[in-house]
Amino acid sequence: MLNSRLQENDALRYTVSFEPVVGTPDKMAVITILDESLKKIQRVKLKVLNADELYTRIDTKTDFNLKEVYINHFSLSEYRKLRGLKEHDHVLIKNFNADNVFFDCEQRTDFSYARFEGSSVQFDHSVFGNGFVDFTYADFGHASVSFESTRFSNGTKNFQSVKFGDGDISFNGANFGNGDLIFADASFSNGNVDFKNTVFGNGIVDFKFAKFREGNISFERARFGKGKKDFKNVEFGGGRIDLRRVEFNDGDISFEGAEFGNGKVNFRGSQFGAGHKIFDLADFTQSEVNFDNVDFGSGSISFNQASANQISFNACSFNCFTDLRFSNCKLLNMANSVVRDIIDMVPENNEVAIHEINMVNTRIIGRIFINWRENDVYNFIYNQKKSTWFQKAEQFRIMKENFRVNGQYEDEDDAYVEFKRCEAKAHLGEAKKGSFLKKSLGYLNYYFQTYVFDYVGRYATSPIRVLLNGIVTILTFGVLFYLVDTFLHGLGSIESTLPEALNHSHNFFNIIYYSAITFFTIGYGDYFPEGILKLFAAFEGFSGVFLMSYFTVAFVRKILR
């Protein structure tokens, strides 16, 4: 194999010499592969095949069955000039098979505007040496295409506007070397597209406006160099898209405006380096997207105005600024993740619509900018169908702490109330699993907390609500005292110690006044209860002490913040 001794990150260095074949006019090319220190690591002898011989095969429509040969300066542009064809005329090549072929040139190996005919086109284990490699506007017909384990030298590799047919396409194990790689506007086949274990060297990798169809696409374990990776406006078709354990390295990465079909999109375990990761306006609405256990590196991450069905960032570490202002997202899973920098979800010029967010066991060391009302935090946690009440409570607690750090105190109060409500329901659920006594005590505790802590003062977050409940308590006891004193005088009454007030002690206003001084535990002594109303008075006095303390706590909490 020509490139078997090269390491994947080694530059392709070689020398070529020629020696005659005894008794024939043929020559052998002696190719010496060198390492970084220019020491020989491999020496291969290949039969020399002139470009003119290949041009004759094109003329006669002879099959291209090439194996273990050396070809220098193959150029379809030159062929068109020699044959008087137009610059953009396609050239027919039949049944092309190049196995272990060394393509060498001074400037460019040129397959531009080639039209391949046959069931397969193979460049397996071949090497493209010095110079550019040009496949622009090549048409592979309905063939399966294979560049497995092909090695490219430094320089531009241009597959712009290539048309692949209905067969499978494989670049499995290929090494593109350093230099730009262009698949812009390429049209891939209905078959599977395989870039597994492919090495993309330093340089721009450009797939802008490429179109994939129904087959599966795999970049599993591919390794990119330090250059921009551009998948802007790519149409990914309907198959599975496998980007697991890809090493994206440093450099900006753009999937801006990319359209993903109805297959699953899997980035699980991939590693990003320094640079911006851009998924703005990407369309994931028909697919499930998996970014679990991804290392996003440094730089920034942006999904601004992207749309998604289900997208998962389970067990990720967000170490850089992240924009998650989706225009539409049914489920955003951030469970078990760590936020070390800033995540922005607050709408600005456009609506942010996230139906459900899972933040179970999420740790926020940095900040999440999110708004309780504009982002509808209440519903995106309660919409969770699979999480338990304890998990919902934990997520509201996480939001509460995040709002506190951000200084969003009104939002913090809202999150705290929902945290306590979910926590109460979780404890009730645990009590239901126990004995009859445990169930009874559980219900008693739940409804007591619901009324006293939640209904009366929303867990000390609403002093106005406590004050209103105090007024309602005064009026309620006042009406009770009046009814008993007026219609059930034998059971109890309100009496006065002041002779001049005896005639007015049964007046409704005086009874409300008595209820108020009892509530506030003032105790002027001008009115006092008799009979059963003593018990009611004692209970109202306790209620007053409790509600006044409750009001003080809630009021001071508001003022201090």
C-alpha positions as CSV (number, residue, x, y, z in Angstrom):
1,M,0.0,0.0,0.0
2,L,1.4,3.3,-1.1
3,N,0.8,5.3,2.1
4,S,0.9,2.6,4.7
5,R,4.0,3.9,6.5
6,L,2.8,7.5,6.8
7,Q,1.3,8.7,10.1
8,E,-2.0,10.5,9.7
9,N,-0.5,13.9,10.7
10,D,2.6,13.6,8.6
11,A,3.0,15.8,5.6
12,L,3.4,13.9,2.3
13,R,7.1,14.2,1.4
14,Y,8.5,12.2,-1.4
15,T,11.0,12.1,-4.3
16,V,10.5,10.4,-7.6
17,S,13.2,8.9,-9.9
18,F,12.9,6.8,-12.9
19,E,14.7,3.6,-14.1
20,P,14.2,1.6,-17.3
21,V,12.6,-1.8,-17.5
22,V,15.2,-4.1,-19.1
23,G,14.2,-5.2,-22.6
24,T,11.1,-2.9,-22.9
25,P,10.5,0.7,-23.6
26,D,8.7,1.0,-20.3
27,K,10.0,2.9,-17.2
28,M,9.5,2.3,-13.5
29,A,8.9,5.2,-11.1
30,V,10.8,4.8,-7.9
31,I,8.9,6.7,-5.2
32,T,10.7,7.3,-1.9
33,I,8.5,8.5,1.0
34,L,10.3,10.7,3.5
35,D,9.6,11.6,7.1
36,E,9.9,15.1,8.7
37,S,13.7,14.8,8.9
38,L,13.8,13.7,5.3
39,K,14.7,10.1,6.2
40,K,13.4,7.3,4.0
41,I,10.5,5.4,5.5
42,Q,9.2,3.7,2.4
43,R,10.2,3.0,-1.2
44,V,7.8,1.8,-3.9
45,K,8.2,1.0,-7.5
46,L,5.3,1.6,-9.9
47,K,4.9,1.3,-13.6
48,V,4.8,4.6,-15.4
49,L,1.7,5.4,-17.4
50,N,1.8,8.5,-19.5
51,A,-1.2,10.9,-19.6
52,D,-1.3,10.6,-23.4
53,E,-2.1,6.9,-23.0
54,L,-5.0,7.8,-20.8
55,Y,-6.2,10.4,-23.2
56,T,-6.2,7.6,-25.9
57,R,-8.4,5.5,-23.6
58,I,-10.8,8.4,-23.4
59,D,-10.9,8.7,-27.2
60,T,-11.5,5.0,-27.7
61,K,-13.9,4.7,-24.7
62,T,-11.7,2.0,-23.2
63,D,-12.1,1.0,-19.5
64,F,-9.8,2.7,-17.0
65,N,-8.5,-0.3,-15.0
66,L,-5.5,1.2,-13.3
67,K,-3.6,-0.6,-10.6
68,E,-0.2,0.2,-9.0
69,V,0.8,2.7,-11.6
70,Y,2.4,6.2,-11.6
71,I,0.7,8.9,-13.6
72,N,2.2,12.3,-14.0
73,H,0.2,15.5,-15.0
74,F,-3.2,14.0,-15.8
75,S,-5.4,17.0,-16.9
76,L,-8.8,16.9,-18.5
77,S,-8.4,20.7,-19.2
78,E,-5.3,19.9,-21.3
79,Y,-7.3,17.0,-23.0
80,R,-10.0,19.4,-24.0
81,K,-7.5,21.8,-25.5
82,L,-5.8,19.1,-27.4
83,R,-9.1,17.8,-28.8
84,G,-10.5,21.2,-29.5
85,L,-13.4,20.9,-27.0
86,K,-14.9,23.8,-25.1
87,E,-13.6,24.6,-21.6
88,H,-16.7,23.3,-19.8
89,D,-17.5,20.3,-22.0
90,H,-17.8,17.1,-20.0
91,V,-15.4,14.2,-20.8
92,L,-16.6,10.7,-20.7
93,I,-14.5,8.2,-18.6
94,K,-15.7,4.5,-18.6
95,N,-15.4,2.1,-15.7
96,F,-12.7,3.9,-13.8
97,N,-10.7,1.9,-11.3
98,A,-7.6,3.4,-9.8
99,D,-6.2,1.1,-7.0
100,N,-2.9,2.1,-5.5
101,V,-2.2,4.7,-8.1
102,F,0.2,7.6,-7.6
103,F,-1.1,10.8,-9.3
104,D,1.7,13.3,-9.6
105,C,1.9,16.8,-11.2
106,E,3.7,20.1,-11.2
107,Q,0.5,22.2,-10.8
108,R,-2.7,20.3,-10.9
109,T,-4.2,16.8,-11.2
110,D,-7.4,17.7,-13.1
111,F,-10.6,15.6,-13.3
112,S,-12.8,18.7,-13.8
113,Y,-16.0,18.1,-15.8
114,A,-15.3,14.4,-15.9
115,R,-18.4,12.3,-16.6
116,F,-17.9,8.8,-15.2
117,E,-19.8,5.9,-16.6
118,G,-20.0,2.5,-14.9
119,S,-21.3,0.8,-11.7
120,S,-18.3,2.0,-9.6
121,V,-15.5,4.6,-9.5
122,Q,-12.6,3.8,-7.3
123,F,-9.5,5.7,-6.1
124,D,-8.8,3.3,-3.1
125,H,-5.4,3.5,-1.5
126,S,-4.2,6.0,-4.1
127,V,-2.0,9.0,-3.6
128,F,-2.4,12.5,-5.0
129,G,1.1,14.1,-4.9
130,N,2.2,17.7,-5.4
131,G,-0.1,20.3,-6.7
132,F,-3.9,20.9,-6.6
133,V,-6.5,18.3,-7.1
134,D,-9.5,19.4,-9.2
135,F,-12.8,17.5,-9.5
136,T,-15.0,20.6,-10.0
137,Y,-18.3,19.8,-11.8
138,A,-17.4,16.1,-12.2
139,D,-20.4,13.9,-12.7
140,F,-20.2,10.4,-11.2
141,G,-23.4,9.2,-12.8
142,H,-25.1,6.3,-10.9
143,A,-21.8,4.8,-9.7
144,S,-20.7,4.0,-6.2
145,V,-17.7,6.1,-5.5
146,S,-14.8,5.2,-3.2
147,F,-11.7,7.2,-2.1
148,E,-11.0,4.8,0.9
149,S,-7.6,5.3,2.4
150,T,-6.7,7.8,-0.3
151,R,-3.9,10.2,0.6
152,F,-3.8,13.8,-0.6
153,S,-0.8,16.1,-0.5
154,N,-0.8,19.7,0.7
155,G,-2.7,22.1,-1.6
156,T,-6.3,22.8,-2.5
157,K,-8.6,19.8,-3.1
158,N,-11.6,21.0,-5.1
159,F,-14.8,19.0,-5.4
160,Q,-17.1,22.0,-5.9
161,S,-20.4,21.3,-7.7
162,V,-19.6,17.6,-8.0
163,K,-22.6,15.4,-8.8
164,F,-22.6,12.0,-7.1
165,G,-25.1,9.4,-8.3
166,D,-27.3,6.9,-6.5
167,G,-24.5,4.6,-5.1
168,D,-22.6,4.8,-1.9
169,I,-19.8,7.3,-1.4
170,S,-16.9,6.5,0.8
171,F,-13.9,8.6,1.9
172,N,-13.4,6.2,4.8
173,G,-9.8,6.6,6.2
174,A,-8.9,9.2,3.6
175,N,-6.3,11.8,4.5
176,F,-6.8,15.2,2.8
177,G,-3.5,16.7,4.1
178,N,-3.1,20.4,4.7
179,G,-4.7,23.0,2.4
180,D,-8.3,23.9,1.6
181,L,-10.9,21.3,0.9
182,I,-13.9,22.4,-1.1
183,F,-17.2,20.5,-1.4
184,A,-19.3,23.7,-1.9
185,D,-22.5,23.1,-3.8
186,A,-21.7,19.4,-4.2
187,S,-24.7,17.1,-4.8
188,F,-24.4,13.8,-2.9
189,S,-26.2,10.6,-3.8
190,N,-29.2,8.7,-2.4
191,G,-26.7,6.2,-1.0
192,N,-24.7,6.3,2.2
193,V,-22.0,8.9,2.5
194,D,-19.0,7.8,4.6
195,F,-16.3,10.1,6.0
196,K,-15.5,7.8,8.9
197,N,-11.9,8.1,10.3
198,T,-11.2,10.7,7.6
199,V,-8.4,13.2,8.4
200,F,-9.1,16.8,7.3
201,G,-5.8,18.8,7.6
202,N,-5.2,22.4,8.4
203,G,-7.1,24.6,6.0
204,I,-10.6,25.6,5.2
205,V,-13.1,22.7,4.9
206,D,-16.0,24.1,2.8
207,F,-19.3,22.2,2.4
208,K,-21.4,25.4,1.8
209,F,-24.7,24.7,0.0
210,A,-23.9,21.0,-0.4
211,K,-27.0,18.7,-0.8
212,F,-27.3,15.3,0.7
213,R,-30.3,13.1,0.0
214,E,-31.8,10.0,1.6
215,G,-28.7,8.0,2.6
216,N,-27.0,8.0,6.0
217,I,-24.1,10.3,6.5
218,S,-21.2,9.5,8.8
219,F,-18.2,11.6,10.0
220,E,-17.6,9.3,13.0
221,R,-14.1,9.7,14.5
222,A,-13.2,12.1,11.7
223,R,-10.4,14.6,12.6
224,F,-10.3,18.2,11.5
225,G,-7.4,20.5,11.5
226,K,-7.0,24.1,12.6
227,G,-9.1,25.9,10.0
228,K,-12.7,27.0,9.4
229,K,-15.2,24.2,9.0
230,D,-18.1,25.6,6.9
231,F,-21.4,23.7,6.6
232,K,-23.5,26.8,6.0
233,N,-26.9,26.2,4.3
234,V,-26.1,22.5,3.8
235,E,-29.2,20.3,3.1
236,F,-28.6,17.0,5.0
237,G,-31.4,15.0,3.6
238,G,-33.4,12.3,5.3
239,G,-30.8,9.8,6.6
240,R,-29.0,9.5,10.0
241,I,-26.2,12.0,10.5
242,D,-23.4,10.5,12.6
243,L,-20.9,13.0,14.0
244,R,-19.9,11.0,17.0
245,R,-16.4,11.4,18.6
246,V,-15.3,13.9,15.9
247,E,-12.3,16.0,16.7
248,F,-13.2,19.4,15.3
249,N,-10.0,21.1,16.6
250,D,-9.5,24.9,16.6
251,G,-11.1,27.2,14.1
252,D,-14.7,28.5,13.6
253,I,-17.4,25.9,12.8
254,S,-20.6,27.0,11.0
255,F,-23.8,25.1,10.5
256,E,-25.7,28.4,10.0
257,G,-28.9,27.8,8.1
258,A,-28.3,24.1,7.6
259,E,-31.4,22.0,7.1
260,F,-31.4,18.6,8.8
261,G,-33.9,15.9,7.6
262,N,-35.9,13.4,9.6
263,G,-32.9,11.3,10.6
264,K,-31.2,11.5,14.0
265,V,-28.3,13.9,14.3
266,N,-25.6,12.6,16.7
267,F,-22.6,14.7,17.9
268,R,-22.2,12.5,21.0
269,G,-18.7,12.6,22.5
270,S,-17.3,15.0,19.9
271,Q,-14.6,17.6,20.8
272,F,-14.5,21.2,19.7
273,G,-11.5,23.4,20.1
274,A,-11.0,27.2,20.2
275,G,-13.3,29.1,17.9
276,H,-17.0,30.0,17.3
277,K,-19.5,27.2,17.0
278,I,-22.4,28.6,14.9
279,F,-25.8,26.9,14.5
280,D,-27.8,30.1,13.9
281,L,-31.0,29.5,11.9
282,A,-30.3,25.8,11.6
283,D,-33.4,23.6,11.1
284,F,-33.6,20.5,13.3
285,T,-37.4,20.4,13.5
286,Q,-37.8,16.9,12.0
287,S,-34.9,15.3,13.8
288,E,-33.6,14.5,17.3
289,V,-30.2,16.1,18.0
290,N,-27.7,14.6,20.4
291,F,-24.8,16.7,21.8
292,D,-24.4,14.5,24.9
293,N,-20.9,14.4,26.5
294,V,-19.6,17.0,24.0
295,D,-16.6,19.2,24.9
296,F,-17.3,22.6,23.3
297,G,-13.9,24.0,24.0
298,S,-13.5,27.8,24.1
299,G,-14.9,30.6,22.0
300,S,-18.7,30.8,21.7
301,I,-21.7,28.6,20.9
302,S,-24.8,30.0,19.1
303,F,-28.1,28.5,18.3
304,N,-29.8,31.9,17.7
305,Q,-33.1,31.5,15.9
306,A,-32.4,27.8,15.3
307,S,-35.4,25.5,15.4
308,A,-35.4,22.0,16.9
309,N,-37.7,19.1,17.8
310,Q,-35.6,17.5,20.5
311,I,-32.0,18.6,21.3
312,S,-29.9,17.1,24.1
313,F,-26.9,18.5,25.9
314,N,-26.8,15.9,28.6
315,A,-23.6,15.9,30.6
316,C,-22.0,18.7,28.7
317,S,-19.7,21.4,30.1
318,F,-20.4,24.9,28.8
319,N,-17.1,26.7,29.3
320,C,-17.9,29.6,26.9
321,F,-20.7,32.0,26.1
322,T,-23.7,30.1,24.7
323,D,-26.7,31.5,22.9
324,L,-29.7,29.2,23.2
325,R,-32.3,31.6,21.9
326,F,-34.1,29.1,19.8
327,S,-37.0,30.4,17.7
328,N,-38.8,27.1,18.4
329,C,-37.7,24.1,20.4
330,K,-40.0,21.4,21.8
331,L,-37.4,19.8,24.2
332,L,-34.1,21.2,25.4
333,N,-32.3,18.7,27.6
334,M,-29.5,20.1,29.8
335,A,-29.6,17.5,32.4
336,N,-26.3,16.7,34.3
337,S,-24.5,19.6,32.6
338,V,-22.2,22.2,34.1
339,V,-22.6,25.9,33.1
340,R,-19.3,27.7,33.8
341,D,-19.9,30.8,31.6
342,I,-23.0,32.6,30.4
343,I,-26.0,31.0,28.6
344,D,-28.4,33.5,27.1
345,M,-32.1,32.6,26.5
346,V,-33.6,36.1,26.9
347,P,-35.6,37.2,23.9
348,E,-34.5,40.4,22.2
349,N,-35.7,41.2,18.7
350,N,-37.2,37.8,18.1
351,E,-39.4,35.5,20.2
352,V,-37.7,32.6,22.0
353,A,-40.1,29.6,22.2
354,I,-38.9,26.6,24.2
355,H,-41.7,24.3,25.2
356,E,-39.8,22.1,27.7
357,I,-36.3,22.3,29.3
358,N,-34.8,19.5,31.4
359,M,-32.3,20.8,33.9
360,V,-32.1,17.9,36.3
361,N,-28.8,17.9,38.2
362,T,-27.6,20.9,36.2
363,R,-24.9,22.9,38.0
364,I,-24.7,26.6,37.4
365,I,-21.3,28.0,38.2
366,G,-21.7,30.8,35.7
367,R,-25.0,32.4,34.8
368,I,-28.1,31.6,32.7
369,F,-29.8,34.8,31.5
370,I,-33.5,33.8,31.3
371,N,-36.7,35.6,32.1
372,W,-39.5,33.9,34.1
373,R,-42.3,35.4,32.0
374,E,-40.8,36.0,28.6
375,N,-39.3,32.5,28.5
376,D,-42.3,30.9,30.3
377,V,-40.1,29.1,32.8
378,Y,-43.1,27.9,34.7
379,N,-44.4,25.8,31.8
380,F,-41.1,24.5,30.4
381,I,-40.5,22.7,33.7
382,Y,-44.1,21.7,34.4
383,N,-44.4,20.4,30.8
384,Q,-41.9,17.7,31.6
385,K,-43.8,14.3,31.5
386,K,-41.0,12.1,32.7
387,S,-39.5,14.0,35.6
388,T,-40.6,13.4,39.2
389,W,-41.9,16.1,41.6
390,F,-38.5,16.0,43.4
391,Q,-36.7,16.6,40.0
392,K,-39.1,19.5,39.2
393,A,-38.5,21.0,42.6
394,E,-34.7,20.7,42.1
395,Q,-34.9,22.5,38.8
396,F,-37.0,25.3,40.2
397,R,-34.4,25.6,43.0
398,I,-31.6,25.8,40.4
399,M,-33.6,28.6,38.6
400,K,-34.2,30.3,41.9
401,E,-30.5,30.4,42.7
402,N,-29.7,31.6,39.2
403,F,-32.2,34.4,39.4
404,R,-30.7,35.5,42.8
405,V,-27.2,35.7,41.3
406,N,-28.6,37.7,38.4
407,G,-30.4,40.1,40.7
408,Q,-33.8,39.1,39.2
409,Y,-35.5,39.1,42.6
410,E,-39.1,39.0,41.3
411,D,-38.2,36.0,39.2
412,E,-36.4,34.4,42.1
413,D,-39.6,34.7,44.2
414,D,-41.7,33.0,41.5
415,A,-39.1,30.2,41.2
416,Y,-38.9,29.7,44.9
417,V,-42.7,29.4,45.3
418,E,-42.8,26.7,42.6
419,F,-39.8,24.9,44.2
420,K,-41.7,24.7,47.5
421,R,-44.9,23.6,45.9
422,C,-43.2,20.8,44.0
423,E,-41.3,19.8,47.1
424,A,-44.6,19.6,49.1
425,K,-46.1,17.4,46.4
426,A,-43.0,15.2,46.3
427,H,-43.3,14.7,50.1
428,L,-47.0,13.9,49.8
429,G,-46.2,11.3,47.1
430,E,-43.7,9.6,49.5
431,A,-46.3,9.7,52.3
432,K,-48.9,7.9,50.0
433,K,-46.6,4.9,49.8
434,G,-46.6,4.4,53.5
435,S,-49.1,3.1,56.1
436,F,-52.6,4.6,56.8
437,L,-51.2,6.8,59.6
438,K,-48.3,8.0,57.4
439,K,-50.8,8.8,54.6
440,S,-53.1,10.7,57.0
441,L,-50.2,12.7,58.5
442,G,-48.9,13.4,55.0
443,Y,-52.2,14.8,53.7
444,L,-52.6,16.8,56.9
445,N,-49.1,18.3,56.5
446,Y,-49.6,19.0,52.8
447,Y,-52.9,20.9,53.2
448,F,-51.6,22.8,56.2
449,Q,-48.5,24.0,54.3
450,T,-50.6,24.7,51.2
451,Y,-53.0,27.0,53.1
452,V,-50.7,28.6,55.8
453,F,-47.4,29.0,53.8
454,D,-48.6,29.1,50.2
455,Y,-52.1,30.6,50.1
456,V,-51.6,33.1,52.9
457,G,-48.2,34.5,51.9
458,R,-46.7,32.6,49.0
459,Y,-43.9,31.4,51.2
460,A,-43.1,34.9,52.5
461,T,-42.7,36.4,49.0
462,S,-45.9,38.5,49.1
463,P,-46.3,40.9,52.1
464,I,-49.4,42.3,50.4
465,R,-51.0,38.9,50.3
466,V,-50.3,38.4,54.1
467,L,-51.8,41.8,54.8
468,L,-54.9,41.1,52.9
469,N,-55.3,37.8,54.7
470,G,-55.0,39.6,58.0
471,I,-57.8,42.0,57.0
472,V,-59.9,39.0,55.9
473,T,-59.2,37.3,59.3
474,I,-60.3,40.4,61.2
475,L,-63.5,40.6,59.2
476,T,-64.2,36.9,59.4
477,F,-63.9,36.7,63.2
478,G,-65.8,40.0,63.5
479,V,-68.8,38.4,61.6
480,L,-68.5,35.3,63.7
481,F,-68.5,37.3,67.0
482,Y,-71.5,39.3,65.8
483,L,-73.5,36.3,64.8
484,V,-72.9,34.5,68.1
485,D,-73.5,37.6,70.1
486,T,-76.7,38.5,68.3
487,F,-78.4,35.2,67.6
488,L,-76.7,32.7,70.0
489,H,-76.3,35.0,73.0
490,G,-76.6,32.1,75.3
491,L,-73.4,30.5,74.0
492,G,-71.3,33.7,74.2
493,S,-71.2,37.4,74.0
494,I,-69.1,40.5,73.7
495,E,-69.3,42.6,76.9
496,S,-67.9,46.0,77.9
497,T,-66.3,47.2,81.1
498,L,-67.5,50.8,80.4
499,P,-71.0,51.6,81.6
500,E,-71.5,54.2,79.0
501,A,-70.7,51.6,76.3
502,L,-73.1,48.9,77.4
503,N,-75.8,50.0,75.2
504,H,-73.5,50.0,72.2
505,S,-71.5,46.8,72.9
506,H,-73.6,44.8,70.4
507,N,-73.1,47.3,67.6
508,F,-71.5,45.6,64.5
509,F,-68.9,48.4,64.3
510,N,-67.8,47.8,67.9
511,I,-67.6,44.1,67.4
512,I,-65.3,44.6,64.3
513,Y,-63.3,47.0,66.5
514,Y,-63.0,44.3,69.1
515,S,-61.9,41.8,66.5
516,A,-59.2,44.1,65.4
517,I,-57.7,44.8,68.8
518,T,-57.9,41.1,69.6
519,F,-56.0,40.3,66.3
520,F,-53.3,42.9,67.1
521,T,-53.3,41.7,70.8
522,I,-53.7,45.4,71.9
523,G,-56.1,44.5,74.8
524,Y,-57.5,47.9,75.8
525,G,-59.9,46.2,78.2
526,D,-63.0,48.1,77.0
527,Y,-64.5,44.9,75.5
528,F,-64.1,41.3,76.5
529,P,-65.6,37.9,75.4
530,E,-67.8,35.6,77.3
531,G,-68.6,32.0,76.8
532,I,-67.4,30.1,73.8
533,L,-66.2,33.4,72.2
534,K,-63.2,33.2,74.6
535,L,-61.9,30.3,72.6
536,F,-62.4,32.2,69.3
537,A,-60.7,35.3,70.7
538,A,-57.7,33.2,71.8
539,F,-57.4,31.7,68.4
540,E,-57.7,35.1,66.7
541,G,-55.0,36.5,68.9
542,F,-52.7,33.6,67.9
543,S,-53.6,34.2,64.2
544,G,-52.8,37.8,64.6
545,V,-49.4,37.2,66.2
546,F,-48.6,34.7,63.4
547,L,-49.7,36.8,60.5
548,M,-48.0,40.0,61.9
549,S,-44.7,38.0,62.2
550,Y,-45.3,36.5,58.7
551,F,-45.9,40.0,57.3
552,T,-42.8,41.4,59.0
553,V,-40.6,38.6,57.5
554,A,-42.0,39.0,54.0
555,F,-41.9,42.8,54.1
556,V,-38.4,43.0,55.4
557,R,-37.3,40.5,52.8
558,K,-38.7,42.7,50.1
559,I,-37.1,45.9,51.5
560,L,-33.7,44.4,52.1
561,R,-33.4,43.4,48.5
